[in-house]
Amino acid sequence: MRIPRKLVATFSICGYDPATGEIGVAVQSKFLSVGSVVPWVKAGVGAIATQSWANTSYGSEGLKLLEQGLSPQAVIDKLTAADEGRNLRQVGIVAQGGQAASFTGSECYPWAGGICGENFACQGNILVSQETVQAMASTFEQAEGDLAVRMLAALDAGQQAGGDSRGKQSAALYVAKDKGGYGGYNDRYIDLRVDDHPEPIKELIRIHSLYRLYFYKTKPEDILAIEGPLVTEIQELLTKWGYTTPINGSLDDPFNQALQAFYLTENFDERICENGFIDREVLEFMRQRA
């Protein structure tokens, strides 16, 4: 079987978290920079994965139709009805609210198909077997954590179950959330890509763990008072990092200035605490990297 070079053979999951309103797509493929083609997401509207002989207008037009109030299945029906290449297309859609639908054209290269459930749509083509989408679906339903963590777990499970029969190359994670972008100016909450890597999903998971550290906001339960032996420990850690401060066990101005410099230089803008407190995850990062 000869596979056309421009065919976006891949497996993906569209997911929605009703607790947070987060909505997104996670995808992997033996295709360079799959994140530039497959995922289309808009907060408060929906998430679309367009693949196989990908028609990217399914993304932009599909989001418009969802915004007009059409259901995911109605959107798919409308998009495919107007597309002469529909038999080579594959698309998954989840709407804000959790409705989902998936479509696999009759001429998609096997194994090709999808599974939908409450708050998710999994689909793939040129897969080793249907076990890939089955593993993704069951993992997403059972996994704990936020939407990004659950979708990445599903993607990884899909790969472990067989994945793309041609191999691995790129992966992407795109999650939208109202005012979730940097500074709250847009809805681009998470937009991470691994464009060319021998283990793209593992690398995407690694990058997301860094993203969580740098860009997720501090949890109230992770705010620690800087007191007792912790004052001296942080002073010693700051010195090892190159942020000079007297090691005197005192919460003085030089200490606060050094810690502030560490936050800003190391890009912990979202985890800055008021003087006298520190984020537990930042402290663990300081310990590990020291």
HELIX and SHEET records of a PDB file:
HELIX    1   1 VAL A   34  SER A   36  5                                   3    
HELIX    2   2 SER A   57  GLU A   67  1                                  11    
HELIX    3   3 PRO A   72  ALA A   81  1                                  10    
HELIX    4   4 ARG A   86  LEU A   88  5                                   3    
HELIX    5   5 GLU A  131  GLN A  142  1                                  12    
HELIX    6   6 LEU A  147  GLN A  160  1                                  14    
HELIX    7   7 TYR A  182  GLY A  184  5                                   3    
HELIX    8   8 PRO A  200  PHE A  215  1                                  16    
HELIX    9   9 PRO A  220  ASP A  222  5                                   3    
HELIX   10  10 PRO A  229  TRP A  241  1                                  13    
HELIX   11  11 ASP A  253  THR A  265  1                                  13    
HELIX   12  12 ASP A  269  ARG A  271  5                                   3    
HELIX   13  13 ARG A  280  ARG A  289  1                                  10    
SHEET    1   A 6 GLY A 113  GLY A 117  0                                        
SHEET    2   A 6 PHE A 120  GLY A 124 -1                                        
SHEET    3   A 6 THR A  10  TYR A  16 -1                                        
SHEET    4   A 6 ILE A  23  SER A  29 -1                                        
SHEET    5   A 6 SER A 170  ALA A 176 -1                                        
SHEET    6   A 6 ARG A 188  VAL A 194 -1                                        
SHEET    1   B 4 PRO A  39  LYS A  42  0                                        
SHEET    2   B 4 GLY A  46  SER A  52 -1                                        
SHEET    3   B 4 ARG A  89  ALA A  95 -1                                        
SHEET    4   B 4 ALA A 100  THR A 104 -1                                        
SHEET    1   C 2 ILE A 223  ALA A 225  0                                        
SHEET    2   C 2 PHE A 277  ASP A 279 -1                                        
END                                                                             
